[in-house]
């Protein structure tokens, strides 16, 4: 039986511990420390200083999970460029109140008190040859709300005491205020003159990119009338609506117990996201991070609008997505398997088929405006610069789409038809980021 939790804090019966995924997400990397963002550059060419949003109204101000001011990084153009990039960090989600509280304790996924004074930011504005612009106005957004910049509650939210959680502990859910506050800052610092804009992000930041592309576009249309091109480039942000291999549910413990958010005993990803939707009060109005168009599509199950496959077909802003159909994070945390047995390996192959089925609305027609690079490499921090399909690299395909050299839809969606890791050919060197899998010979 599916258990639904809307907005009520569920008190666990055992002292909870944090979702283990958060530890791997601290540096938003996976697979040998590879950055999750599309450029994957550990030494970015641009750096910005830490800037804090003001906190003038306790009921509406931007804030991290611990209530500290939201901080971000701005690297203005040094050449007078009117191109802009917003790059959004990833780092999973907090699947219950205790998990959110754990993030808020000396962790950059939940507090600004430990953010470094400077951080890098890479332009995602492509040149026609697939290289990226050397200069732009670049905003780098750390991730400190646990719900892809989508939740809002006016009052702090109580956390069940127990274990490492003291009595009276609270967390703040202000993700959409953080996003809107950065946009207010950007328009006050030159974005009204923007002529080109790209929003990108990796992992949970990739989901943020899907979720908020139209929000960015609406603000730009109203406040930057010369901005002729608004595009989105979500990276490994297409998380399936999918069960786990063992069909575990996270019960009898439920939210705020160790069983709930731990792969191997936990709920499936869809139930995690349903709980986040209620806990963080994701809504569809001015203070909500979800779109009215998606609510009209899913009136009986609005939590589905927090999941890429259920909302991507109502996105108006053209996007080019970078994703693996065998995404390593999804296999570990959604499918919840390390494919050690023949049955699990068959399940991984089925996951690839399911990914393509849920992706079909993006690539299933010649008239679409979206594009993408879909690899068979089992990765999350993928080697995009080295992945080649149809004779061109990921970034060359991205540039062709960006400049209208391909028509969108089927013509702009480049899909590796092979089984994991190119039937075993993607190995060694740059492809060491592809997690090993027994060789296969048939195409999915």
Buried (B, 14 or more C-beta within 10 A) or exposed (E): EEBEBEEEBBBBEEBBBBBBBBEBBEEBBBBEEBBBBBBBEEEBBBBBEBBBBEBEEEEBBBBBBBBBBBBBBBBBBEEEBBBBBBBBBBBBBBBBBBBBBBBBBEBBBBBBBEBEEEBBBBBBBBBEEBEBBEBBBBBBBBBBBBBBBBBBBEEBBBBBBBBBBEEEBBBBBBBBBBBBBBBBBBBEEBBBBBEBBBBBBBBBBBBBBBBBBBBBBEBBEEBBEEBEBBBBBBBBBBBBBBBBBBEBBBBEBBBBBBBBBBBEBBBBBBBBBBBBBBBBBBBBEEBBBBBEBBBEBBEEEBBBBBBBBBBBBBBEBBBBBBBBBBBBBBBBBBBBBEBEEEEBBEBBBBBBEBBBEBBEBBBEEEEBBBBBBBBBBBBBBBBBBBBBBEEBBBBBBBBBBBEEEBBBBBBBBBBBBBBBBBBBEBBEEBBBBBBEBEEBEEEB
